[in-house]
Amino acid sequence: MTHFYSKALLLLFFISLVGCQSYRVKEQNNDIISFIDETTVSESEIEKFPDFGGISSIDYLGDDTYIMVCDAPSDPRIYKAEIKINQDQISSFKILEEIKIDIPKEHQNKAFDLESMRYDQANNVYYIGSEGRILANKEGFIMVLDADFEIKNIYNSLKHFTIENSRNNGLLEGLSTDLNHEGFWFVNELPLKNDGREPGLFNSYSPIRMSYFDLKKEKISQQFAVDLGRISKIPFLPFKVNGVTDILQLNENQFLFLERAYSAGHANKGNNVRIFMIDISQATDVLDIESLKTHKKEIQLVDKKLIFDFKSVKNKLTDKIIDNIEGITFGPKLPNGQQSLLLMSDDNFSSFSDQINQVILLKLNL
């Protein structure tokens, strides 16, 4: 037993020396995002909707109304919720409606593992990303729903995102509408096989592709590479992951980039969640590059700066827990005119541990 602990301590020391690129919030970025409030969804608030959970994306519709997508492949569904913000606190949470997605016969062979969702107000449609089920030979895709939540279009066979090149549970995880409403941006959660390794305890080249889908051309027209960070918490059981879970476009070149790491064996305290600011203005368009790792030296990655680490507010959260935060959206403007951000966790239906449906309110100081 003593020999085991000696080896573990040696490993920890080695990681601290070798982990050359560990992200830290730089002093000048400390005030870009501020914590305001957090709440957890109680049983009484969802008693009419006992299957509520597995929320992998959230978007703001206006007038205290939000839309959420559930990632249960066997029962793809959407929730509408009312979340009231009063000054500096989340004052109430209420599920208004559960919407089942009607899947036509011609699409019933697809895997509807829904991980991202945005409402495009100008076009009055919803974009939803599914990561498919690669182990079952079912590719990821993005579908368009009309105002009545009927499937209007499905975009699949997306360039580079083939079944052979994709990792299971690592596909279309984050999505943002284009500011000009001429398309949308999306990201894969984990690197494609041709592009790099999955993030581990040591720094590695683990780039994902941030893609712009042009609605007029009906195809991806731009793509940029964003390198994922390493996993900082040692897993006590044989599972670990770090990937992007959502994105939000701020302006022509800058985006908020939500990254979540999980290390098994820590019960409900295995998550590490961070928000980065990324800038694509100087990055290489990699759309025509088949393998990012093969052409590593030719590629200028997206500029990426850490601007908020949930570890810094852990003591302000329920039970000091940072849960599996997967969704982020712009909320209403706050009384002082600043932009709010609302985040929502995916409780995985408590399949892995005793998780919570967590709602977090932040403030964007830009």
C-alpha positions in Angstrom: 0.0 0.0 0.0 2.9 2.4 0.9 4.5 1.6 -2.5 1.1 2.5 -4.2 0.9 5.9 -2.5 4.6 6.7 -3.3 3.9 6.1 -7.0 0.8 8.2 -6.9 2.7 11.1 -5.3 5.4 10.8 -7.8 2.8 10.9 -10.6 1.3 14.0 -9.2 4.7 15.7 -9.0 5.5 14.7 -12.5 2.3 16.1 -13.9 2.9 19.4 -12.2 6.3 19.6 -13.9 5.4 18.3 -17.3 2.0 20.0 -17.7 3.5 22.9 -19.7 0.3 24.5 -20.9 -2.1 24.9 -18.0 -4.6 27.6 -18.4 -5.0 30.2 -15.7 -7.1 33.3 -15.6 -4.8 36.3 -16.4 -5.2 39.3 -14.2 -6.5 41.5 -17.1 -9.3 39.0 -17.8 -10.6 38.7 -14.2 -13.4 41.1 -14.7 -14.8 39.9 -18.1 -17.3 37.5 -16.4 -18.6 37.8 -12.9 -20.7 35.3 -10.9 -24.1 36.5 -9.8 -26.3 33.6 -8.6 -27.0 29.9 -8.7 -30.0 27.6 -8.0 -30.9 24.0 -8.4 -34.2 22.7 -9.8 -36.3 21.2 -7.1 -38.7 18.2 -7.4 -41.7 20.5 -6.9 -40.7 22.7 -9.8 -40.8 19.7 -12.2 -43.4 17.5 -10.6 -45.6 17.7 -13.7 -42.6 16.6 -15.8 -41.1 13.6 -14.0 -38.8 12.8 -17.0 -37.1 16.2 -16.9 -33.3 16.1 -17.0 -30.5 15.4 -19.4 -30.4 19.1 -20.5 -27.6 19.5 -22.9 -28.4 23.0 -24.3 -30.3 26.2 -23.4 -31.3 29.3 -25.4 -33.1 32.5 -24.5 -36.3 33.3 -26.4 -37.1 36.5 -24.6 -39.7 37.5 -21.9 -38.2 35.1 -19.3 -38.7 32.2 -21.6 -36.0 29.6 -22.4 -35.8 26.6 -24.7 -33.9 23.5 -23.7 -33.0 20.3 -25.5 -32.8 16.9 -23.7 -30.2 14.3 -24.8 -32.3 11.1 -24.4 -31.9 9.4 -27.8 -34.8 7.1 -27.2 -37.2 10.0 -26.6 -36.0 13.2 -28.3 -37.7 16.2 -26.7 -37.5 19.9 -26.0 -38.6 21.8 -22.9 -39.8 25.4 -22.6 -39.2 27.0 -19.3 -39.7 30.3 -17.5 -36.7 31.5 -15.5 -37.2 34.8 -13.7 -34.3 36.9 -12.8 -34.9 39.6 -10.2 -32.0 42.1 -9.8 -29.1 39.8 -8.7 -30.8 36.5 -8.2 -32.7 33.7 -10.0 -36.1 34.1 -8.4 -38.0 31.2 -10.0 -37.8 28.3 -12.4 -40.8 26.7 -14.0 -41.3 24.2 -16.8 -44.0 25.4 -19.2 -44.1 22.7 -21.8 -42.6 19.4 -23.0 -42.4 19.1 -26.8 -41.9 15.7 -28.3 -40.1 15.7 -31.7 -42.1 13.9 -34.3 -39.6 11.9 -36.4 -40.8 11.0 -39.9 -40.3 7.5 -41.3 -37.5 8.5 -43.6 -35.4 9.7 -40.6 -36.2 7.0 -38.0 -32.9 5.2 -38.8 -30.9 8.2 -37.4 -29.7 8.5 -33.8 -31.3 11.6 -32.2 -28.7 12.2 -29.5 -29.4 15.9 -29.3 -26.6 18.0 -27.8 -27.0 21.6 -29.0 -29.8 23.9 -29.9 -30.3 27.6 -31.0 -33.3 29.6 -32.0 -32.8 31.8 -35.1 -35.3 34.6 -34.6 -34.8 36.2 -38.0 -35.5 32.9 -39.8 -38.0 31.6 -37.2 -36.3 28.2 -37.0 -34.5 26.1 -34.5 -31.1 24.5 -35.2 -30.3 21.3 -33.3 -27.1 19.2 -33.4 -27.1 15.5 -32.9 -23.9 13.5 -32.2 -25.4 10.4 -33.7 -24.2 7.0 -32.4 -20.9 6.2 -34.0 -20.6 2.8 -32.4 -23.9 1.9 -34.1 -22.7 3.3 -37.4 -25.0 6.3 -37.3 -23.5 9.7 -38.2 -24.0 13.0 -36.5 -26.2 15.7 -38.2 -27.8 19.1 -37.7 -31.5 19.4 -38.2 -33.7 22.5 -38.7 -37.1 22.7 -37.0 -39.8 25.2 -38.0 -41.7 27.3 -35.6 -44.0 24.3 -34.9 -41.1 22.1 -34.1 -41.6 20.0 -37.2 -38.4 18.8 -39.0 -37.8 21.1 -41.9 -34.4 19.9 -43.0 -31.5 17.6 -41.9 -27.9 18.3 -42.9 -25.7 15.3 -42.7 -22.6 13.9 -44.6 -20.8 17.0 -43.3 -17.2 17.4 -44.5 -14.7 15.6 -42.3 -17.4 14.4 -39.9 -17.6 10.8 -41.2 -18.4 7.8 -39.1 -14.9 6.4 -39.7 -13.3 9.7 -38.6 -15.5 10.5 -35.6 -15.3 9.5 -31.9 -18.4 8.1 -30.2 -20.0 10.7 -27.9 -17.7 13.3 -29.4 -19.5 15.1 -32.2 -21.8 18.1 -32.6 -21.9 19.4 -29.1 -22.1 23.2 -29.4 -23.9 25.6 -31.7 -24.3 29.3 -32.2 -26.4 31.3 -34.6 -24.6 33.6 -37.0 -25.0 37.3 -36.2 -26.1 37.9 -39.8 -28.5 35.0 -39.7 -27.0 33.6 -42.9 -25.8 30.4 -41.2 -24.6 29.0 -37.9 -21.4 27.9 -36.2 -21.0 24.5 -34.6 -18.2 22.5 -32.9 -17.4 18.8 -32.3 -16.9 17.9 -28.6 -13.7 15.8 -29.2 -11.0 15.8 -31.9 -11.7 13.8 -35.0 -9.5 10.7 -35.3 -7.5 12.3 -38.2 -7.0 15.5 -36.2 -5.5 14.6 -32.8 -5.7 12.7 -29.6 -8.4 13.0 -26.9 -7.2 15.3 -24.1 -5.4 13.5 -21.3 -3.5 14.3 -18.1 -0.6 15.7 -20.1 -0.6 18.4 -22.7 -1.3 17.0 -26.2 -2.4 18.3 -29.6 -6.1 17.9 -29.3 -7.8 20.3 -31.8 -11.5 20.4 -32.6 -13.0 22.0 -35.7 -15.2 25.1 -35.3 -17.3 25.1 -38.5 -19.4 27.7 -40.2 -22.4 26.3 -42.1 -23.6 28.6 -44.9 -27.4 28.1 -45.3 -27.4 29.5 -48.9 -24.7 27.0 -50.0 -26.0 24.3 -47.7 -22.5 23.3 -46.7 -19.6 24.2 -44.4 -17.8 27.2 -45.9 -15.2 27.9 -43.1 -13.5 25.9 -40.4 -11.0 26.8 -37.7 -9.0 24.6 -35.2 -9.3 25.2 -31.5 -7.0 23.2 -29.2 -8.5 21.6 -26.1 -6.9 21.8 -22.7 -5.6 18.9 -20.7 -7.5 17.2 -17.8 -6.3 18.6 -14.5 -8.0 16.2 -12.1 -6.6 12.7 -11.8 -9.4 10.1 -12.3 -9.7 7.4 -9.6 -11.7 5.2 -12.0 -10.8 4.4 -15.7 -12.7 7.3 -17.4 -11.8 10.9 -18.2 -12.9 13.4 -20.8 -12.5 17.0 -21.7 -14.4 18.6 -24.5 -16.3 21.7 -25.6 -19.9 21.7 -24.7 -21.2 25.0 -26.1 -20.3 28.2 -27.9 -21.7 31.7 -28.2 -20.8 34.3 -30.9 -20.0 37.7 -29.4 -19.0 39.6 -32.6 -17.5 38.8 -36.0 -14.4 37.2 -34.7 -14.9 36.4 -31.0 -16.8 33.7 -29.2 -17.4 32.3 -25.7 -16.2 28.7 -25.6 -17.5 26.5 -22.8 -15.2 23.6 -22.0 -16.0 20.8 -19.5 -13.7 18.2 -18.1 -14.8 15.2 -16.1 -12.7 12.7 -14.1 -14.4 9.5 -12.8 -14.1 8.4 -9.2 -14.8 11.7 -7.6 -18.6 11.1 -7.2 -20.4 14.4 -8.0 -17.2 16.5 -7.7 -15.4 15.2 -10.8 -16.2 18.2 -13.1 -14.0 21.1 -14.1 -15.8 23.7 -16.1 -14.2 26.8 -17.7 -15.2 29.6 -20.2 -12.7 30.8 -22.7 -12.7 33.7 -25.1 -11.6 32.6 -28.6 -10.7 34.8 -31.6 -10.7 33.4 -35.1 -9.3 36.6 -36.9 -5.7 35.3 -37.3 -6.5 31.5 -37.5 -6.0 29.3 -40.5 -9.0 28.1 -42.4 -8.6 24.3 -42.2 -11.7 23.3 -44.2 -9.5 21.7 -47.0 -7.0 20.1 -44.6 -7.8 16.4 -44.1 -5.6 15.9 -41.0 -4.8 18.6 -38.5 -2.1 16.6 -36.8 -0.3 15.9 -40.1 -0.3 19.6 -41.0 0.2 20.9 -37.5 3.2 23.2 -38.4 1.2 24.9 -41.1 -1.9 25.7 -39.0 -2.4 28.8 -36.9 -4.8 27.8 -34.1 -7.6 30.0 -32.9 -6.4 32.4 -30.1 -7.8 31.1 -26.8 -7.8 32.9 -23.4 -9.3 31.6 -20.2 -11.8 34.2 -18.8 -13.7 32.3 -16.1 -13.0 29.2 -14.1 -15.9 27.8 -12.0 -13.4 26.6 -9.5 -13.2 30.2 -8.4 -16.8 30.3 -7.3 -17.2 26.7 -6.1 -17.8 27.8 -2.5 -20.8 29.9 -3.6 -22.5 26.9 -5.3 -25.0 24.4 -3.9 -23.1 21.7 -1.9 -19.9 23.3 -3.3 -20.5 21.3 -6.5 -19.8 22.3 -10.1 -22.1 20.0 -12.0 -21.9 18.9 -15.7 -22.5 22.3 -17.3 -23.3 21.8 -20.9 -25.5 24.8 -22.0 -24.9 28.5 -22.1 -27.0 31.4 -23.4 -27.3 35.1 -23.4 -30.1 36.0 -20.9 -31.9 39.3 -20.5 -30.1 42.6 -19.9 -29.6 43.3 -16.3 -30.9 46.5 -14.6 -27.5 48.2 -15.0 -27.5 47.4 -18.7 -25.0 44.6 -18.6 -25.5 41.3 -20.5 -26.4 38.3 -18.4 -25.4 34.7 -19.2 -27.4 31.7 -18.1 -25.9 28.2 -17.9 -27.6 24.9 -17.3 -26.2 21.5 -16.3 -26.9 18.0 -17.8 -27.7 15.7 -14.8 -27.3 12.6 -17.0 -30.5 11.4 -15.3 -28.1 10.7 -12.3 -26.8 7.6 -14.2 -23.2 8.1 -12.9 -23.7 9.8 -9.5 -26.2 11.9 -7.6 -26.3 14.9 -9.9 -28.4 18.0 -9.9 -30.1 20.3 -12.5 -28.1 23.4 -11.8 -28.8 26.9 -13.2 -26.1 29.5 -13.0 -26.4 33.2 -13.6 -23.3 35.2 -14.7 -22.6 38.7 -15.9 -20.7 39.6 -19.0 -18.7 42.8 -18.4 -18.0 43.9 -22.0 
